[in-house]
Amino acid sequence: MEYVYAALILHETGEEINEDNLTDVLDAAGVDIEESRVKALVAALEDVDVEDAIETAAAVPAGGAGDAGAAAGAAEAEAEEEAEEEAEEEAEAEAEEADEEEGDDEEGGEGLGELFG
């Protein structure tokens, strides 16, 4: 979150949002800087009109944030469901393989029962 705040400070002061400026602001704030996060943020903001984004964010009603949270929760639930389905498919495939192996053992052992029976 500090990275976004630093970018907003740069925007508010009219400075260019680039890696050097962002790093300077974060360093001044005492943040442990991760270069990959700095680069990612600068790249993400490259084609963004920050002023427009701020106005759009301010225009979202309080319920809108809840809707976004609900959408994120739904996406997470969907991802979990897909993971569960994949796990079930893998378990079924393993069970089928085990059944095939047991079938082979049973077929090979039929004659042995007659020897000892």
ChimeraX commands (.cxc) that place a marker at each C-alpha (Angstrom):
marker #1 position 0.00,0.00,0.00 radius 0.5
marker #1 position 2.94,2.29,0.71 radius 0.5
marker #1 position 3.94,2.05,-2.94 radius 0.5
marker #1 position 0.56,3.32,-4.11 radius 0.5
marker #1 position 0.66,6.14,-1.56 radius 0.5
marker #1 position 4.12,7.12,-2.78 radius 0.5
marker #1 position 2.82,7.22,-6.35 radius 0.5
marker #1 position -0.09,9.41,-5.22 radius 0.5
marker #1 position 2.30,11.77,-3.46 radius 0.5
marker #1 position 4.35,12.07,-6.65 radius 0.5
marker #1 position 1.20,12.72,-8.67 radius 0.5
marker #1 position -0.05,15.32,-6.19 radius 0.5
marker #1 position 3.26,17.21,-6.26 radius 0.5
marker #1 position 3.42,17.13,-10.04 radius 0.5
marker #1 position 6.47,14.88,-10.16 radius 0.5
marker #1 position 6.87,12.12,-12.73 radius 0.5
marker #1 position 5.99,8.66,-11.44 radius 0.5
marker #1 position 9.13,6.72,-12.28 radius 0.5
marker #1 position 11.33,4.20,-10.49 radius 0.5
marker #1 position 13.84,6.73,-9.15 radius 0.5
marker #1 position 11.23,9.13,-7.78 radius 0.5
marker #1 position 9.14,6.34,-6.31 radius 0.5
marker #1 position 12.21,4.82,-4.66 radius 0.5
marker #1 position 13.19,8.21,-3.22 radius 0.5
marker #1 position 9.75,8.74,-1.65 radius 0.5
marker #1 position 9.66,5.23,-0.21 radius 0.5
marker #1 position 13.20,5.59,1.13 radius 0.5
marker #1 position 12.31,8.91,2.78 radius 0.5
marker #1 position 9.34,7.19,4.43 radius 0.5
marker #1 position 11.58,4.43,5.79 radius 0.5
marker #1 position 10.00,1.65,3.74 radius 0.5
marker #1 position 11.99,-1.50,2.95 radius 0.5
marker #1 position 12.02,-1.20,-0.83 radius 0.5
marker #1 position 11.49,-4.14,-3.15 radius 0.5
marker #1 position 12.71,-3.17,-6.62 radius 0.5
marker #1 position 10.36,-5.65,-8.30 radius 0.5
marker #1 position 7.34,-3.98,-6.70 radius 0.5
marker #1 position 8.59,-0.54,-7.71 radius 0.5
marker #1 position 9.05,-1.68,-11.32 radius 0.5
marker #1 position 5.66,-3.41,-11.36 radius 0.5
marker #1 position 3.85,-0.33,-10.07 radius 0.5
marker #1 position 5.56,2.02,-12.50 radius 0.5
marker #1 position 4.72,-0.34,-15.38 radius 0.5
marker #1 position 1.11,-0.68,-14.20 radius 0.5
marker #1 position 0.67,3.10,-14.00 radius 0.5
marker #1 position 2.35,3.78,-17.34 radius 0.5
marker #1 position -0.88,4.17,-19.34 radius 0.5
marker #1 position -3.14,5.20,-16.45 radius 0.5
marker #1 position -4.60,8.68,-16.03 radius 0.5
marker #1 position -4.12,8.92,-12.26 radius 0.5
marker #1 position -6.45,11.90,-11.89 radius 0.5
marker #1 position -9.23,10.01,-13.69 radius 0.5
marker #1 position -8.61,6.93,-11.55 radius 0.5
marker #1 position -8.86,9.04,-8.38 radius 0.5
marker #1 position -12.14,10.60,-9.53 radius 0.5
marker #1 position -13.56,7.20,-10.47 radius 0.5
marker #1 position -12.57,5.72,-7.11 radius 0.5
marker #1 position -14.11,8.64,-5.25 radius 0.5
marker #1 position -17.35,8.23,-7.20 radius 0.5
marker #1 position -17.85,4.60,-6.13 radius 0.5
marker #1 position -20.49,4.42,-3.38 radius 0.5
marker #1 position -19.70,2.61,-0.13 radius 0.5
marker #1 position -21.77,-0.38,-1.31 radius 0.5
marker #1 position -19.58,-0.57,-4.40 radius 0.5
marker #1 position -16.59,-1.55,-2.30 radius 0.5
marker #1 position -18.68,-4.33,-0.79 radius 0.5
marker #1 position -19.67,-5.46,-4.25 radius 0.5
marker #1 position -16.01,-5.55,-5.24 radius 0.5
marker #1 position -15.26,-7.59,-2.14 radius 0.5
marker #1 position -18.10,-9.94,-2.97 radius 0.5
marker #1 position -16.81,-10.30,-6.52 radius 0.5
marker #1 position -13.32,-11.05,-5.21 radius 0.5
marker #1 position -14.80,-13.60,-2.80 radius 0.5
marker #1 position -16.76,-15.21,-5.63 radius 0.5
marker #1 position -13.63,-15.41,-7.78 radius 0.5
marker #1 position -11.73,-17.00,-4.90 radius 0.5
marker #1 position -14.55,-19.48,-4.30 radius 0.5
marker #1 position -14.58,-20.37,-8.01 radius 0.5
marker #1 position -10.82,-20.96,-7.98 radius 0.5
marker #1 position -11.18,-23.20,-4.91 radius 0.5
marker #1 position -14.00,-25.10,-6.59 radius 0.5
marker #1 position -11.87,-25.68,-9.70 radius 0.5
marker #1 position -9.01,-26.91,-7.52 radius 0.5
marker #1 position -11.37,-29.31,-5.73 radius 0.5
marker #1 position -12.68,-30.62,-9.06 radius 0.5
marker #1 position -9.13,-31.22,-10.29 radius 0.5
marker #1 position -8.30,-33.04,-7.05 radius 0.5
marker #1 position -11.41,-35.21,-7.44 radius 0.5
marker #1 position -10.50,-36.04,-11.04 radius 0.5
marker #1 position -6.97,-37.00,-9.96 radius 0.5
marker #1 position -8.36,-39.16,-7.15 radius 0.5
marker #1 position -10.72,-40.90,-9.58 radius 0.5
marker #1 position -7.89,-41.54,-12.03 radius 0.5
marker #1 position -5.75,-43.00,-9.24 radius 0.5
marker #1 position -8.64,-45.17,-8.08 radius 0.5
marker #1 position -9.15,-46.48,-11.61 radius 0.5
marker #1 position -5.45,-47.31,-11.87 radius 0.5
marker #1 position -5.59,-49.10,-8.52 radius 0.5
marker #1 position -8.66,-51.07,-9.65 radius 0.5
marker #1 position -6.89,-52.10,-12.85 radius 0.5
marker #1 position -3.85,-53.25,-10.87 radius 0.5
marker #1 position -6.05,-55.21,-8.45 radius 0.5
marker #1 position -7.83,-56.79,-11.39 radius 0.5
marker #1 position -4.50,-57.96,-12.76 radius 0.5
marker #1 position -3.56,-59.47,-9.40 radius 0.5
marker #1 position -6.88,-61.28,-9.08 radius 0.5
marker #1 position -6.64,-62.75,-12.57 radius 0.5
marker #1 position -3.11,-64.04,-11.94 radius 0.5
marker #1 position -4.03,-65.52,-8.54 radius 0.5
marker #1 position -7.10,-67.56,-9.55 radius 0.5
marker #1 position -5.10,-70.68,-10.28 radius 0.5
marker #1 position -3.27,-70.52,-6.95 radius 0.5
marker #1 position -6.51,-70.90,-5.00 radius 0.5
marker #1 position -7.17,-74.20,-6.74 radius 0.5
marker #1 position -3.72,-75.49,-5.83 radius 0.5
marker #1 position -4.23,-74.95,-2.11 radius 0.5
marker #1 position -7.98,-75.48,-1.91 radius 0.5
marker link #1:1,2 radius 0.2
marker link #1:2,3 radius 0.2
marker link #1:3,4 radius 0.2
marker link #1:4,5 radius 0.2
marker link #1:5,6 radius 0.2
marker link #1:6,7 radius 0.2
marker link #1:7,8 radius 0.2
marker link #1:8,9 radius 0.2
marker link #1:9,10 radius 0.2
marker link #1:10,11 radius 0.2
marker link #1:11,12 radius 0.2
marker link #1:12,13 radius 0.2
marker link #1:13,14 radius 0.2
marker link #1:14,15 radius 0.2
marker link #1:15,16 radius 0.2
marker link #1:16,17 radius 0.2
marker link #1:17,18 radius 0.2
marker link #1:18,19 radius 0.2
marker link #1:19,20 radius 0.2
marker link #1:20,21 radius 0.2
marker link #1:21,22 radius 0.2
marker link #1:22,23 radius 0.2
marker link #1:23,24 radius 0.2
marker link #1:24,25 radius 0.2
marker link #1:25,26 radius 0.2
marker link #1:26,27 radius 0.2
marker link #1:27,28 radius 0.2
marker link #1:28,29 radius 0.2
marker link #1:29,30 radius 0.2
marker link #1:30,31 radius 0.2
marker link #1:31,32 radius 0.2
marker link #1:32,33 radius 0.2
marker link #1:33,34 radius 0.2
marker link #1:34,35 radius 0.2
marker link #1:35,36 radius 0.2
marker link #1:36,37 radius 0.2
marker link #1:37,38 radius 0.2
marker link #1:38,39 radius 0.2
marker link #1:39,40 radius 0.2
marker link #1:40,41 radius 0.2
marker link #1:41,42 radius 0.2
marker link #1:42,43 radius 0.2
marker link #1:43,44 radius 0.2
marker link #1:44,45 radius 0.2
marker link #1:45,46 radius 0.2
marker link #1:46,47 radius 0.2
marker link #1:47,48 radius 0.2
marker link #1:48,49 radius 0.2
marker link #1:49,50 radius 0.2
marker link #1:50,51 radius 0.2
marker link #1:51,52 radius 0.2
marker link #1:52,53 radius 0.2
marker link #1:53,54 radius 0.2
marker link #1:54,55 radius 0.2
marker link #1:55,56 radius 0.2
marker link #1:56,57 radius 0.2
marker link #1:57,58 radius 0.2
marker link #1:58,59 radius 0.2
marker link #1:59,60 radius 0.2
marker link #1:60,61 radius 0.2
marker link #1:61,62 radius 0.2
marker link #1:62,63 radius 0.2
marker link #1:63,64 radius 0.2
marker link #1:64,65 radius 0.2
marker link #1:65,66 radius 0.2
marker link #1:66,67 radius 0.2
marker link #1:67,68 radius 0.2
marker link #1:68,69 radius 0.2
marker link #1:69,70 radius 0.2
marker link #1:70,71 radius 0.2
marker link #1:71,72 radius 0.2
marker link #1:72,73 radius 0.2
marker link #1:73,74 radius 0.2
marker link #1:74,75 radius 0.2
marker link #1:75,76 radius 0.2
marker link #1:76,77 radius 0.2
marker link #1:77,78 radius 0.2
marker link #1:78,79 radius 0.2
marker link #1:79,80 radius 0.2
marker link #1:80,81 radius 0.2
marker link #1:81,82 radius 0.2
marker link #1:82,83 radius 0.2
marker link #1:83,84 radius 0.2
marker link #1:84,85 radius 0.2
marker link #1:85,86 radius 0.2
marker link #1:86,87 radius 0.2
marker link #1:87,88 radius 0.2
marker link #1:88,89 radius 0.2
marker link #1:89,90 radius 0.2
marker link #1:90,91 radius 0.2
marker link #1:91,92 radius 0.2
marker link #1:92,93 radius 0.2
marker link #1:93,94 radius 0.2
marker link #1:94,95 radius 0.2
marker link #1:95,96 radius 0.2
marker link #1:96,97 radius 0.2
marker link #1:97,98 radius 0.2
marker link #1:98,99 radius 0.2
marker link #1:99,100 radius 0.2
marker link #1:100,101 radius 0.2
marker link #1:101,102 radius 0.2
marker link #1:102,103 radius 0.2
marker link #1:103,104 radius 0.2
marker link #1:104,105 radius 0.2
marker link #1:105,106 radius 0.2
marker link #1:106,107 radius 0.2
marker link #1:107,108 radius 0.2
marker link #1:108,109 radius 0.2
marker link #1:109,110 radius 0.2
marker link #1:110,111 radius 0.2
marker link #1:111,112 radius 0.2
marker link #1:112,113 radius 0.2
marker link #1:113,114 radius 0.2
marker link #1:114,115 radius 0.2
marker link #1:115,116 radius 0.2
marker link #1:116,117 radius 0.2
view
